[in-house]
Amino acid sequence: MGIIDDSQARSRLGIVIINYRTPELTINCLAALSGQLAAVDAKVVVVDNLSNDGSADKIENWIKSSAHADRVLLIRSQTNSGFSGGNNQGVAALNADYYLLLNSDTLVRDGALAGLLASAEEHSDIGAFGPRLEDEDGTAQQSAFRFISPISEFLGAASSAPLTRFFKNHEVAHPVSATSMMCDWVSFACILIRREAMEAAGAMDEGYFMYFEDADYCASLAKSGWKTMYDPRARVVHLRGGSSPVKSAMAKGARPPAYYYAARTRYFRKKFGAMGPATANLLWYAGRLIARMRPLAGKAVPQVCKNQGADIWTNWRDPLGDRKAPGETS
């Protein structure tokens, strides 16, 4: 994941937060962290992804007035390099034993950093750790997953409880667990990654602008021999949709930006080979056909995103090509 800066003194934990036009969220995230930084020997890098809205100035002013200014660095990126690119920049500016990638729309509960680090030191064969993500009222969010697959696309489109039960090992989201568990990947709203695992897996793939890079990176960790664990003993509030409203809009049927589907195509090509994207799309159609038959049983047809049937073919001729990032051209 980029080149780690060995020229500076090594800390125990390096934290990377990306800001893109969410200065208030980022400052609240930093404030929640600030009381825990010294105790775990942590340093923070905030990467402003070319917000051009005054965000960077607001964050810099907060850092200067903070009692922990010596532990927080702001990087003003000259490009909006997306989630992967921003995190690569942040990691490259830190020298640490562990790295925490953290969304700006999170609030780290007291003790969560120490808890994640304790888990990492207890399980030396595990490369990445995800905490329990929860709403502000403490309601748990699903944040431990199986890898997305063509069959899971079929199940999602079909929206059929009997089919989901039959193919239960292909359902992407694990039920919320009160105990630690191994999983394929965890939400990158908050993930702790061991330095050795990160060096083995390499940089995050900047061919993704946003979305699917978390599953992709955990697949890279797995290929490098490193496991991923969900540990609910560490708790982090995730204000879903705060740093990116795309998924909340999709839940209401809105058409997502092209970079979402470009990332989806890239993921299926990398993980399932040349026929991966087409296989996923055809199984999605099969599932959608089943869903459209629900009125025969007196049930409503589930809503999908506007134009989804066509948009899933984004980049199908060049799956590893244009990431469709805003402001970029093919």
C-alpha positions as a printed Julia matrix, in Angstrom:
330×3 Matrix{Float64}:
   0.0     0.0     0.0
   2.29    2.71   -1.22
   5.75    3.25    0.23
   5.77    3.52    4.01
   7.84    6.45    5.22
  10.62    4.81    7.25
  12.46    8.12    7.6
  10.36    9.13   10.61
  10.1     7.53   14.02
   7.77    4.55   14.07
   4.57    4.77   16.1
   2.46    1.86   17.21
  -0.61    2.96   15.22
  -1.08    5.1    12.13
  -4.61    6.32   11.4
  -5.74    7.51    7.95
  -8.91    9.57    7.48
 -10.05   10.84    4.08
 -11.95   14.09    3.88
 -13.99   15.12    0.88
 -16.23   18.07    1.65
 -17.18   16.75    5.1
 -15.16   19.03    7.42
 -17.62   18.88   10.32
 -17.74   15.08   10.22
 -13.95   14.88    9.99
 -13.47   17.24   12.94
 -15.97   15.28   15.04
 -14.14   12.07   14.09
 -10.82   13.6    15.19
 -12.34   14.87   18.42
 -13.61   11.39   19.29
 -10.13    9.99   18.66
  -8.1    12.64   20.42
  -8.38   11.29   23.95
  -7.13    7.86   22.86
  -4.12    8.79   20.71
  -1.42    9.15   23.34
  -2.45    5.99   25.2
  -1.88    3.79   22.14
   0.98    5.84   20.61
  -1.02    6.8    17.52
  -0.51    9.38   14.8
  -3.21   10.54   12.4
  -3.09   11.68    8.79
  -6.1    13.43    7.3
  -6.01   13.39    3.5
  -8.16   16.1     1.96
  -9.09   14.77   -1.48
  -9.1    18.17   -3.24
 -12.37   19.28   -1.65
 -11.97   22.87   -2.89
 -14.67   24.03   -0.48
 -12.66   25.33    2.45
 -12.66   21.92    4.17
  -8.9    21.71    4.45
  -8.65   25.15    6.07
 -11.32   24.29    8.66
  -9.6    21.03    9.52
  -6.17   22.67    9.7
  -7.48   25.33   12.08
  -9.0    22.64   14.32
  -5.74   20.7    14.35
  -3.74   23.79   15.32
  -6.06   24.46   18.25
  -6.07   20.85   19.41
  -4.08   19.62   22.4
  -2.94   16.74   20.18
  -1.72   18.8    17.21
   1.65   17.04   17.31
  -0.1    13.75   16.51
  -2.28   14.92   13.58
  -1.09   15.81   10.07
  -3.14   17.23    7.2
  -2.27   16.35    3.61
  -3.79   18.55    0.92
  -3.98   16.2    -2.03
  -3.56   17.76   -5.46
  -6.08   15.31   -6.92
  -9.27   13.58   -5.84
  -7.83   10.1    -6.06
 -10.8     8.33   -4.53
 -10.93    6.04   -1.53
  -8.01    3.82   -2.53
  -5.79    6.65   -3.67
  -6.47    8.76   -0.61
  -5.69    5.91    1.75
  -2.52    5.06   -0.18
  -1.35    8.65    0.27
  -2.11    8.58    3.96
  -0.38    5.28    4.63
   2.69    6.41    2.7
   3.04    9.35    5.08
   3.07    7.18    8.21
   5.51    4.76    9.79
   3.65    2.41   12.13
   3.25   -1.16   13.32
  -0.48   -1.09   12.52
  -2.66    1.04   10.26
  -6.27    2.04   10.87
  -8.29    3.15    7.85
 -11.17    5.2     9.18
 -14.11    6.93    7.51
 -14.75   10.55    8.35
 -18.34    9.61    9.29
 -17.27    7.53   12.29
 -16.94    8.12   16.0
 -14.52    5.75   17.7
 -15.85    4.7    21.1
 -13.53    4.94   24.1
 -11.26    1.93   24.29
 -11.86    0.8    20.72
  -8.32    1.53   19.51
  -6.77   -0.3    22.45
  -9.2    -3.18   21.92
  -8.34   -3.62   18.27
  -4.62   -3.48   18.99
  -5.01   -6.05   21.78
  -6.79   -8.39   19.35
  -4.02   -7.93   16.8
  -1.34   -8.8    19.33
  -3.34  -11.8    20.54
  -3.78  -13.18   16.99
  -0.45  -12.85   15.19
  -1.64  -14.89   12.18
  -4.48  -12.47   11.38
  -3.79   -9.48    9.16
  -6.92   -7.35    9.45
  -9.51   -6.62   12.13
 -12.9    -4.98   11.86
 -14.79   -3.62   14.89
 -18.49   -3.7    15.61
 -20.01   -0.83   13.64
 -23.12    0.62   15.18
 -25.62    3.46   15.03
 -25.36    6.27   17.54
 -27.96    4.54   19.72
 -25.83    1.37   19.85
 -27.8    -0.64   17.28
 -25.36   -2.97   15.54
 -24.74   -2.72   11.79
 -23.8    -5.63    9.55
 -20.11   -5.18    8.87
 -18.66   -8.7     8.42
 -19.09  -10.31    5.03
 -18.5   -13.2     2.65
 -17.01  -12.35   -0.71
 -19.43  -10.95   -3.28
 -19.97  -13.51   -6.04
 -22.11  -14.11   -9.14
 -24.35  -16.31   -7.0
 -24.77  -13.55   -4.43
 -25.82  -11.25   -7.29
 -28.48  -13.82   -8.21
 -29.7   -13.99   -4.6
 -29.8   -10.23   -4.21
 -31.8    -9.76   -7.4
 -34.18  -12.66   -6.67
 -35.01  -11.4    -3.16
 -36.32  -14.86   -2.28
 -36.03  -16.11    1.3
 -36.17  -19.82    0.28
 -33.38  -19.34   -2.29
 -31.29  -17.39    0.2
 -31.67  -20.18    2.77
 -30.7   -22.78    0.15
 -27.6   -20.81   -0.87
 -26.91  -19.5     2.64
 -23.15  -19.87    2.24
 -23.3   -17.33   -0.59
 -25.23  -14.65    1.29
 -22.83  -11.72    1.52
 -23.61  -10.26    4.94
 -23.04  -12.36    8.04
 -25.66  -11.92   10.76
 -24.52   -9.57   13.51
 -22.44  -11.54   15.98
 -21.73  -10.83   19.63
 -18.47  -12.8    19.45
 -15.37  -12.6    17.3
 -15.5   -14.46   14.0
 -13.44  -15.04   10.89
 -14.86  -13.58    7.7
 -13.82  -12.85    4.12
 -13.9    -9.09    4.49
 -15.07   -6.3     6.76
 -16.33   -2.81    6.08
 -13.54   -0.34    5.47
 -15.48    2.29    7.39
 -12.99    1.12   10.02
 -10.34   -1.56    9.64
  -7.07   -2.23   11.44
  -4.36   -3.77    9.22
  -1.06   -5.21   10.41
   2.0    -3.63    8.79
   3.38   -7.0     7.61
   0.04   -7.89    6.02
  -0.13   -4.53    4.28
   3.38   -4.9     2.92
   2.51   -8.38    1.63
  -0.75   -7.33   -0.05
   0.63   -4.11   -1.48
  -1.13   -0.84   -2.21
  -4.88   -0.58   -2.58
  -5.92   -0.78   -6.23
  -6.46    2.78   -7.45
  -8.4     1.41  -10.42
 -11.33    1.63   -8.01
 -12.54    5.16   -7.4
 -15.0     4.15   -4.7
 -16.81    0.95   -3.66
 -15.75   -2.71   -3.85
 -12.17   -1.82   -2.91
 -12.67   -3.16    0.62
 -13.67   -6.63   -0.61
 -10.9    -6.48   -3.22
  -8.23   -5.57   -0.67
  -9.25   -8.29    1.76
  -9.02  -10.72   -1.18
  -5.46   -9.47   -1.72
  -4.71  -10.04    1.96
  -6.08  -13.57    1.7
  -3.95  -14.3    -1.37
  -0.93  -13.15    0.65
  -1.79  -15.6     3.42
  -3.43  -13.17    5.86
  -6.85  -13.71    7.46
  -9.51  -11.16    8.39
 -11.4   -11.09   11.7
 -14.49   -9.31   12.96
 -14.11   -8.34   16.63
 -17.22   -6.77   18.19
 -15.43   -6.01   21.47
 -14.22   -2.81   19.79
 -17.13   -0.5    18.98
 -17.25    2.32   16.43
 -20.24    4.5    15.54
 -20.79    4.67   11.78
 -23.0     7.51   10.59
 -23.99    5.69    7.42
 -24.18    7.9     4.35
 -22.32   10.73    6.03
 -19.14   10.56    3.97
 -20.85    9.22    0.85
 -24.64    9.29    0.29
 -24.56    6.88   -2.67
 -25.69    3.71   -0.91
 -28.48    5.42    1.01
 -29.72    6.88   -2.28
 -29.47    3.46   -3.94
 -31.66    1.97   -1.21
 -34.37    4.36   -2.42
 -33.91    3.31   -6.05
 -31.77    6.22   -7.2
 -29.3     5.63  -10.01
 -25.75    5.42   -8.6
 -22.83    7.16  -10.32
 -20.95    5.36  -13.07
 -17.94    4.77  -10.81
 -20.03    2.39   -8.68
 -20.7     0.08  -11.63
 -17.16    0.48  -12.99
 -15.9    -0.73   -9.58
 -18.35   -3.64   -9.62
 -17.16   -4.74  -13.06
 -13.52   -4.44  -12.02
 -14.14   -6.54   -8.91
 -15.83   -9.39  -10.8
 -13.11   -9.39  -13.47
 -10.27   -9.54  -10.94
 -11.82  -12.15   -8.68
 -13.65  -14.39  -11.17
 -11.71  -14.01  -14.39
 -12.62  -12.88  -17.89
 -16.17  -14.23  -17.7
 -16.77  -12.96  -14.16
 -18.64   -9.74  -15.03
 -20.85  -11.38  -17.65
 -21.63  -14.33  -15.36
 -22.57  -11.97  -12.52
 -24.8    -9.93  -14.85
 -26.59  -12.92  -16.35
 -27.26  -14.35  -12.92
 -28.55  -10.96  -11.83
 -31.02  -11.09  -14.74
 -32.07  -14.6   -13.71
 -32.66  -13.42  -10.17
 -34.59  -10.39  -11.36
 -36.84  -12.63  -13.46
 -37.7   -14.61  -10.33
 -38.37  -11.38   -8.43
 -40.74  -10.19  -11.16
 -42.8   -13.32  -10.67
 -43.59  -12.45   -7.04
 -47.02  -10.97   -7.88
 -48.12  -14.54   -8.71
 -47.77  -15.19   -4.99
 -49.41  -11.92   -4.03
 -46.12  -10.17   -3.25
 -44.7    -6.91   -4.55
 -41.77   -6.79   -6.96
 -38.69   -5.44   -5.11
 -37.39   -2.09   -6.27
 -34.03   -1.89   -8.0
 -31.93    1.12   -8.91
 -32.97    3.14  -11.9
 -31.42    1.78  -15.13
 -29.64   -1.01  -13.22
 -30.24   -3.66  -15.87
 -28.23   -1.62  -18.39
 -25.75    0.01  -16.02
 -24.35   -3.3   -14.74
 -22.65   -3.63  -18.15
 -20.52   -0.54  -17.5
 -16.96   -1.21  -18.75
 -17.8    -4.78  -19.79
 -15.55   -4.48  -22.85
 -12.67   -3.12  -20.74
 -13.28   -4.32  -17.17
  -9.95   -3.07  -15.84
 -10.15    0.24  -17.66
 -11.69    3.66  -16.96
 -12.8     3.95  -13.35
 -15.42    6.59  -14.32
 -14.26    8.96  -11.59
 -15.87   12.42  -11.5
 -13.87   14.96  -13.45
 -11.86   12.32  -15.3
 -12.22   11.4   -18.97
 -11.82    8.03  -20.62
